[in-house]
Amino acid sequence: MNEAGFQRKTSESAKLHELAARSFAGGVSGRLKELHPHPIYAMKAQGAYVADVDGNEYVDLMMGVGVHILGHGPESVRKAIHAQLDTAISPTLPTISELTLARTIQRHLPHLERLRFTNSGTEACVAALRVARAVTGRDMIAKFEGNYHGHSDGVLFSSLGNFTGTDDEPVPYAESAGLTQATSDQVLMLPFNDIDRTAALIERHRHDLAAVIVEPVAGFATGAVPADRDFMVGLRKLTSDYGIILVWDEVVTGFRFGLGGTELRLGHRPDLTILGKIIGGGLPIGAFGGSKDLMEAAFGGEVSPEKRVFQSGTYTAHPLAMVAGQAVLDELEQTNPYPSLEAAGLALRDDLLEVASAAGFPVQVTGLGSMLQLHFADFPIRSVRDTARTDLSLQRKFCLGLIERGVYLKPNHPGFLSTAHHEKERRIVVDTASEVFETLGVN
């Protein structure tokens, strides 16, 4: 990226960032909004595009970090929100909308015999792991390197591209200051997509483990890397054999690849599932659930007070999020865009490989369905340790080059297609990528 040119092109964003530095610690309200030399401030987002305060328009491949499967601001979602605004905004009483959305989710994910809503995927993760500890009476949680489960203390280890320890003995890497050693001691770190090493570690700690949590597609740190089928099947057998709660974090993948979720691809189900993003239609949401027996053992009225799990929140099952999510799921049911999304994602990954090869760059384009990420490497990417061996500096330059030319994809982050990305937008992405490869030059 030509930094001087970028700053001229985004001068109004630069001014806003200067003001923001006087209000927000670190200049932003969350790490996702960071961008060097300054964030781009959005003015409008519609369909496959986002426009900034300087009047620049971008084909958006971030799509709310996978939220907007129908594109930004679909009419059905806007209508649902407007109608709900005239009825009730936040009564804190239960509403019909939350029951309707819950039943729609359960129709497609029948293993969620009982579920509860939260305000974010992070909250849903906290609650699900609390359920696992309460029901099993054990304290330790196992997670995989390069899997991100939100920013709560209990799982913010080896989540953002960092790791330590050996392949055989991964050690939790604290991704934030303020995490305690006591918390780290309750986390067992596992190697993603390596069932043999995982099995050895789980067996050694089987009496202490309450849960194993995993992303079916390792997203933000690893880079859109699907878990191998044999790995997921083996993980299901291990946890079942040892009475450990298996938790799938489908905050990103839930309803991204199909209405039936990962269960349909793998032929088995977890004990608990965490959802978010798509089911809220662009508004804050999370959900978690599992079998009737498991969930009622944590929340049921017959459970003694000292064994009952607490989970609540002022905005939990907020009506605006409920109707927005319902509108999205209704449209997904009616239109079934998944075959075309899968074909579009495959075509885009293939096209990116082709233009990279033509420019002389060895790359890997990982992903599944409408999710993808490009890595500068001549070897397969199966884990975050593989990702760390890629040319991350070149990948950053590539993404910044895309942004400079009107395609928004943050460095070292998966991209997402939506039903609003048509052939025109996909062609823009490929042609822009080709231009960026030419400017990078052959190493």
C-alpha positions as CSV (number, residue, x, y, z in Angstrom):
1,M,0.0,0.0,0.0
2,N,1.2,3.5,-0.8
3,E,0.7,5.0,2.7
4,A,0.8,8.6,1.5
5,G,-1.8,7.9,-1.2
6,F,-4.0,6.0,1.2
7,Q,-4.0,8.9,3.7
8,R,-4.9,11.3,0.9
9,K,-7.7,9.1,-0.2
10,T,-9.0,8.7,3.4
11,S,-8.3,12.1,4.8
12,E,-11.7,12.4,6.5
13,S,-11.2,9.0,8.2
14,A,-7.8,10.2,9.4
15,K,-9.4,13.3,11.0
16,L,-12.1,11.2,12.7
17,H,-9.4,8.9,14.0
18,E,-7.6,11.8,15.6
19,L,-10.8,12.8,17.4
20,A,-11.4,9.2,18.4
21,A,-8.0,9.0,20.0
22,R,-9.3,11.6,22.5
23,S,-12.3,9.5,23.4
24,F,-11.4,5.8,23.0
25,A,-8.5,4.1,24.7
26,G,-6.3,3.0,21.8
27,G,-8.4,5.0,19.4
28,V,-11.0,2.3,18.7
29,S,-13.6,0.3,20.6
30,G,-12.4,-3.1,19.6
31,R,-9.4,-4.7,17.9
32,L,-11.3,-5.6,14.8
33,K,-11.7,-1.9,13.9
34,E,-7.9,-1.3,13.9
35,L,-6.1,-0.6,10.6
36,H,-2.7,1.0,10.0
37,P,-2.2,3.9,9.6
38,H,-5.8,4.6,10.6
39,P,-9.2,2.9,10.5
40,I,-11.6,3.6,7.6
41,Y,-14.8,5.1,8.9
42,A,-17.9,3.7,7.2
43,M,-20.7,6.0,6.0
44,K,-23.0,3.4,4.3
45,A,-23.2,-0.3,3.7
46,Q,-25.5,-1.8,1.2
47,G,-25.5,-5.1,-0.6
48,A,-22.0,-6.2,-1.4
49,Y,-20.5,-2.7,-0.9
50,V,-19.4,-0.4,1.9
51,A,-18.7,3.3,1.4
52,D,-16.5,5.4,3.7
53,V,-16.8,9.0,4.9
54,D,-14.4,10.1,2.1
55,G,-16.8,8.8,-0.6
56,N,-14.7,5.8,-1.5
57,E,-16.6,2.6,-2.3
58,Y,-15.4,-0.9,-1.6
59,V,-16.5,-4.4,-2.5
60,D,-16.7,-5.8,1.0
61,L,-15.3,-9.2,1.7
62,M,-15.5,-8.8,5.5
63,M,-19.3,-8.7,5.5
64,G,-19.5,-8.0,9.3
65,V,-17.0,-10.9,9.9
66,G,-19.4,-13.3,8.3
67,V,-22.7,-11.9,9.6
68,H,-24.2,-10.6,6.4
69,I,-24.9,-13.8,4.3
70,L,-27.6,-11.9,2.5
71,G,-25.5,-8.8,2.0
72,H,-25.6,-5.5,3.9
73,G,-29.1,-4.3,4.8
74,P,-31.4,-6.8,3.0
75,E,-34.9,-5.4,2.6
76,S,-36.5,-8.3,4.6
77,V,-34.3,-7.5,7.6
78,R,-35.0,-3.7,7.4
79,K,-38.7,-4.3,7.2
80,A,-38.7,-6.6,10.2
81,I,-36.7,-4.2,12.3
82,H,-39.0,-1.3,11.4
83,A,-42.1,-3.2,12.2
84,Q,-40.7,-4.3,15.6
85,L,-39.7,-0.7,16.4
86,D,-43.4,0.2,16.4
87,T,-44.2,-2.6,18.8
88,A,-41.6,-2.9,21.5
89,I,-37.9,-2.2,21.6
90,S,-36.6,-3.7,24.9
91,P,-39.4,-4.7,27.3
92,T,-37.2,-7.3,29.2
93,L,-40.3,-9.5,29.2
94,P,-40.2,-12.6,27.0
95,T,-41.6,-11.9,23.5
96,I,-43.1,-14.2,20.9
97,S,-40.2,-13.3,18.6
98,E,-37.7,-15.2,20.7
99,L,-39.8,-18.3,20.7
100,T,-40.3,-18.1,17.0
101,L,-36.6,-17.8,16.3
102,A,-35.7,-20.5,18.7
103,R,-38.1,-22.9,17.1
104,T,-36.8,-22.1,13.6
105,I,-33.2,-22.8,14.7
106,Q,-34.3,-26.1,16.4
107,R,-36.1,-27.1,13.2
108,H,-32.8,-27.1,11.3
109,L,-30.6,-28.1,14.2
110,P,-32.7,-30.7,16.1
111,H,-30.0,-31.6,18.5
112,L,-30.6,-28.2,20.1
113,E,-33.5,-29.6,22.1
114,R,-33.1,-26.7,24.5
115,L,-31.3,-23.5,23.9
116,R,-30.8,-20.0,25.4
117,F,-30.0,-16.7,23.8
118,T,-27.2,-14.3,24.7
119,N,-25.9,-11.0,23.5
120,S,-22.8,-12.2,21.7
121,G,-20.9,-15.3,20.8
122,T,-18.4,-14.6,23.6
123,E,-21.2,-14.7,26.1
124,A,-22.6,-17.9,24.6
125,C,-19.2,-19.5,24.9
126,V,-18.9,-18.4,28.6
127,A,-22.3,-19.9,29.3
128,A,-21.7,-23.2,27.4
129,L,-18.5,-23.9,29.2
130,R,-20.1,-23.0,32.5
131,V,-22.7,-25.6,31.8
132,A,-20.1,-28.2,31.0
133,R,-18.3,-27.6,34.3
134,A,-21.5,-27.6,36.3
135,V,-22.8,-30.9,34.8
136,T,-19.5,-32.8,34.8
137,G,-18.1,-31.4,38.1
138,R,-14.7,-30.9,36.4
139,D,-12.8,-27.7,36.0
140,M,-10.5,-28.0,33.0
141,I,-11.4,-26.9,29.5
142,A,-9.5,-28.1,26.3
143,K,-9.2,-25.9,23.3
144,F,-7.2,-25.9,20.1
145,E,-4.4,-23.7,19.0
146,G,-5.6,-21.1,16.4
147,N,-9.3,-21.5,17.4
148,Y,-10.9,-18.2,18.6
149,H,-13.9,-18.4,21.0
150,G,-14.3,-14.8,22.0
151,H,-12.4,-12.6,24.5
152,S,-13.4,-14.2,27.8
153,D,-10.6,-15.1,30.2
154,G,-11.2,-18.8,30.1
155,V,-10.5,-19.3,26.3
156,L,-8.3,-16.3,25.3
157,F,-5.2,-18.5,24.9
158,S,-3.4,-19.3,21.7
159,S,-6.3,-17.8,19.8
160,L,-4.9,-14.9,17.8
161,G,-2.0,-16.5,15.9
162,N,0.3,-17.0,18.8
163,F,1.4,-20.3,20.4
164,T,4.1,-21.8,22.5
165,G,5.2,-25.3,23.5
166,T,6.0,-28.2,21.2
167,D,3.8,-30.0,18.7
168,D,3.4,-32.8,21.2
169,E,3.0,-30.5,24.2
170,P,1.3,-27.2,23.3
171,V,1.2,-24.7,26.1
172,P,-1.5,-22.0,26.5
173,Y,-0.3,-18.6,25.2
174,A,-2.0,-15.7,27.0
175,E,-3.3,-13.4,24.3
176,S,-3.9,-10.5,26.6
177,A,-2.5,-8.9,29.7
178,G,-4.6,-9.4,32.7
179,L,-5.1,-13.2,32.3
180,T,-4.1,-15.0,35.4
181,Q,-1.9,-18.1,35.7
182,A,-4.7,-19.8,37.6
183,T,-6.9,-19.4,34.5
184,S,-4.2,-20.7,32.3
185,D,-3.7,-23.7,34.5
186,Q,-7.3,-24.7,33.7
187,V,-6.8,-24.8,30.0
188,L,-5.4,-27.8,28.1
189,M,-4.1,-26.7,24.7
190,L,-4.5,-29.1,21.8
191,P,-3.1,-29.3,18.2
192,F,-5.8,-28.6,15.6
193,N,-6.3,-31.3,12.9
194,D,-3.9,-33.7,14.6
195,I,-6.1,-36.5,16.2
196,D,-3.2,-38.6,17.3
197,R,-1.5,-36.0,19.4
198,T,-4.9,-34.7,20.6
199,A,-5.9,-38.2,21.7
200,A,-2.8,-38.6,23.8
201,L,-3.3,-35.3,25.6
202,I,-7.0,-35.8,26.2
203,E,-6.4,-39.3,27.5
204,R,-3.8,-38.0,30.0
205,H,-6.2,-35.3,31.3
206,R,-9.5,-37.2,30.9
207,H,-10.4,-37.1,34.6
208,D,-10.0,-33.3,34.8
209,L,-11.7,-32.3,31.5
210,A,-15.2,-30.8,31.6
211,A,-15.3,-29.9,27.9
212,V,-13.4,-29.8,24.6
213,I,-14.3,-26.8,22.4
214,V,-13.5,-26.7,18.7
215,E,-14.3,-24.6,15.6
216,P,-15.3,-26.8,12.6
217,V,-13.5,-24.2,10.5
218,A,-10.6,-22.5,12.2
219,G,-11.2,-18.9,11.4
220,F,-9.6,-15.7,12.5
221,A,-6.2,-16.9,13.6
222,T,-5.6,-19.9,11.4
223,G,-7.3,-18.6,8.3
224,A,-10.4,-20.4,7.1
225,V,-9.0,-23.9,7.6
226,P,-11.6,-26.6,7.8
227,A,-11.2,-29.4,10.3
228,D,-10.6,-32.8,8.7
229,R,-13.5,-35.1,8.8
230,D,-11.5,-37.9,10.4
231,F,-10.2,-35.4,13.0
232,M,-13.8,-34.4,14.0
233,V,-15.0,-38.0,14.0
234,G,-12.1,-39.0,16.2
235,L,-12.8,-36.1,18.5
236,R,-16.4,-37.1,18.9
237,K,-15.4,-40.6,19.8
238,L,-12.8,-39.5,22.3
239,T,-15.1,-37.2,24.2
240,S,-17.9,-39.7,24.3
241,D,-15.6,-42.4,25.6
242,Y,-14.4,-40.3,28.5
243,G,-17.6,-38.5,29.3
244,I,-16.3,-35.1,28.2
245,I,-18.7,-32.5,26.8
246,L,-17.9,-31.7,23.2
247,V,-18.7,-28.1,22.2
248,W,-18.8,-26.9,18.6
249,D,-18.2,-23.2,18.2
250,E,-20.4,-22.4,15.2
251,V,-20.6,-18.6,15.8
252,V,-19.0,-18.1,12.4
253,T,-20.0,-21.4,10.6
254,G,-23.6,-21.7,11.9
255,F,-26.0,-21.3,8.8
256,R,-23.0,-20.2,6.7
257,F,-22.7,-23.5,4.7
258,G,-26.2,-24.8,5.0
259,L,-29.4,-24.8,7.1
260,G,-28.4,-28.1,8.7
261,G,-25.1,-26.9,10.0
262,T,-21.9,-28.9,10.3
263,E,-23.9,-31.9,11.6
264,L,-25.0,-32.7,8.1
265,R,-21.5,-32.6,6.7
266,L,-20.1,-34.8,9.4
267,G,-22.9,-37.2,10.2
268,H,-22.6,-36.7,14.0
269,R,-23.4,-34.0,16.5
270,P,-21.8,-32.3,19.5
271,D,-23.1,-32.1,23.1
272,L,-23.4,-28.3,23.0
273,T,-23.4,-25.9,20.1
274,I,-22.6,-22.2,20.2
275,L,-24.2,-19.9,17.5
276,G,-24.1,-16.2,16.7
277,K,-23.6,-13.8,13.8
278,I,-26.0,-15.0,11.0
279,I,-28.8,-15.8,13.4
280,G,-29.0,-12.1,14.5
281,G,-29.4,-10.6,11.1
282,G,-26.7,-8.0,11.8
283,L,-27.7,-7.2,15.4
284,P,-25.8,-8.4,18.5
285,I,-26.7,-12.0,19.4
286,G,-25.4,-15.4,20.6
287,A,-27.0,-18.7,21.4
288,F,-26.0,-22.0,23.0
289,G,-27.8,-25.3,23.4
290,G,-27.9,-29.0,23.4
291,S,-29.9,-32.0,24.5
292,K,-32.9,-31.6,26.8
293,D,-31.2,-33.7,29.5
294,L,-28.0,-31.7,29.4
295,M,-29.5,-28.2,29.4
296,E,-32.2,-29.0,32.0
297,A,-29.5,-30.5,34.2
298,A,-28.0,-27.0,34.2
299,F,-31.1,-24.7,34.2
300,G,-34.1,-26.9,35.1
301,G,-36.4,-25.9,37.9
302,E,-35.8,-29.3,39.6
303,V,-32.1,-28.6,39.9
304,S,-31.0,-27.6,43.4
305,P,-29.9,-23.9,43.7
306,E,-26.2,-24.8,44.3
307,K,-26.1,-26.8,41.1
308,R,-28.1,-24.5,38.9
309,V,-26.2,-22.5,36.3
310,F,-26.7,-18.7,36.2
311,Q,-27.0,-17.0,32.8
312,S,-28.8,-13.8,32.0
313,G,-28.5,-10.3,30.6
314,T,-30.5,-7.1,30.2
315,Y,-30.6,-7.4,26.4
316,T,-30.7,-11.2,26.1
317,A,-33.2,-12.2,23.3
318,H,-33.6,-8.5,22.3
319,P,-36.7,-8.3,20.1
320,L,-34.9,-6.4,17.3
321,A,-32.2,-9.1,17.1
322,M,-34.9,-11.8,17.2
323,V,-36.9,-10.4,14.3
324,A,-33.8,-9.6,12.2
325,G,-32.5,-13.1,12.7
326,Q,-35.9,-14.6,11.8
327,A,-36.0,-12.6,8.6
328,V,-32.6,-13.9,7.6
329,L,-33.5,-17.5,8.3
330,D,-36.8,-17.2,6.6
331,E,-35.1,-15.9,3.4
332,L,-32.5,-18.7,3.6
333,E,-35.3,-21.2,3.8
334,Q,-37.2,-19.7,0.9
335,T,-34.3,-19.2,-1.5
336,N,-31.8,-21.9,-0.5
337,P,-28.8,-19.9,-1.8
338,Y,-26.2,-22.4,-0.5
339,P,-25.5,-24.3,-3.8
340,S,-24.8,-21.0,-5.6
341,L,-22.8,-19.6,-2.7
342,E,-20.7,-22.8,-2.6
343,A,-20.1,-22.6,-6.3
344,A,-19.2,-18.9,-6.1
345,G,-16.7,-19.5,-3.3
346,L,-15.1,-22.4,-5.1
347,A,-14.8,-20.3,-8.3
348,L,-13.3,-17.4,-6.4
349,R,-10.7,-19.5,-4.7
350,D,-9.8,-21.1,-8.0
351,D,-9.5,-17.7,-9.7
352,L,-7.3,-16.3,-7.0
353,L,-5.0,-19.3,-7.3
354,E,-4.8,-18.8,-11.0
355,V,-3.9,-15.1,-10.9
356,A,-1.4,-15.7,-8.1
357,S,0.3,-18.4,-10.2
358,A,0.3,-16.2,-13.3
359,A,2.1,-13.6,-11.2
360,G,4.6,-16.2,-9.9
361,F,3.4,-16.4,-6.3
362,P,3.0,-19.7,-4.6
363,V,-0.2,-19.4,-2.6
364,Q,-2.7,-21.5,-0.8
365,V,-6.4,-20.4,-0.8
366,T,-8.1,-22.1,2.1
367,G,-11.8,-22.1,2.9
368,L,-15.1,-23.9,2.6
369,G,-18.3,-22.8,0.8
370,S,-18.5,-19.0,0.8
371,M,-15.5,-18.5,3.2
372,L,-11.9,-18.1,2.1
373,Q,-8.4,-16.8,2.9
374,L,-5.3,-16.5,0.8
375,H,-1.9,-17.6,2.3
376,F,1.5,-17.0,0.8
377,A,3.0,-20.4,1.0
378,D,3.9,-23.4,-1.1
379,F,2.7,-26.0,1.5
380,P,-0.7,-27.0,2.7
381,I,-2.3,-25.1,5.6
382,R,-3.8,-27.3,8.2
383,S,-3.1,-25.5,11.5
384,V,-2.1,-22.2,13.0
385,R,1.5,-23.5,13.2
386,D,1.4,-23.8,9.4
387,T,-0.1,-20.3,9.1
388,A,2.7,-18.9,11.1
389,R,5.2,-20.3,8.6
390,T,3.6,-18.4,5.7
391,D,4.7,-15.0,4.6
392,L,2.4,-12.9,6.8
393,S,4.1,-9.7,5.8
394,L,3.4,-10.3,2.2
395,Q,-0.2,-11.3,3.0
396,R,-0.6,-8.0,4.8
397,K,0.7,-6.0,1.9
398,F,-1.6,-7.9,-0.4
399,C,-4.7,-7.1,1.6
400,L,-3.7,-3.4,2.1
401,G,-3.3,-3.3,-1.7
402,L,-6.8,-4.6,-2.2
403,I,-8.1,-2.0,0.2
404,E,-6.3,0.8,-1.6
405,R,-7.9,-0.3,-4.9
406,G,-11.5,-0.7,-3.6
407,V,-11.8,-4.3,-2.1
408,Y,-12.1,-4.4,1.6
409,L,-10.4,-7.3,3.3
410,K,-8.5,-6.9,6.5
411,P,-5.0,-8.4,6.6
412,N,-4.6,-11.9,7.8
413,H,-8.4,-12.4,8.0
414,P,-10.9,-14.7,6.3
415,G,-13.2,-13.2,3.7
416,F,-16.8,-14.0,3.1
417,L,-19.2,-14.0,0.1
418,S,-22.9,-13.2,0.4
419,T,-25.8,-13.5,-1.9
420,A,-25.2,-9.9,-2.9
421,H,-21.8,-10.7,-4.4
422,H,-22.6,-11.5,-8.0
423,E,-20.3,-12.2,-10.9
424,K,-19.6,-8.5,-11.3
425,E,-18.3,-8.2,-7.7
426,R,-16.3,-11.5,-7.9
427,R,-14.7,-10.2,-11.1
428,I,-13.7,-7.0,-9.4
429,V,-12.1,-9.0,-6.6
430,V,-10.1,-11.2,-9.0
431,D,-9.0,-8.3,-11.3
432,T,-8.0,-6.2,-8.3
433,A,-6.0,-9.1,-6.8
434,S,-4.3,-9.5,-10.2
435,E,-3.3,-5.9,-10.1
436,V,-2.0,-6.2,-6.5
437,F,0.1,-9.2,-7.4
438,E,1.7,-7.3,-10.2
439,T,2.7,-4.4,-7.8
440,L,4.1,-6.8,-5.2
441,G,6.5,-8.4,-7.7
442,V,7.9,-11.9,-7.6
443,N,10.0,-12.7,-4.6
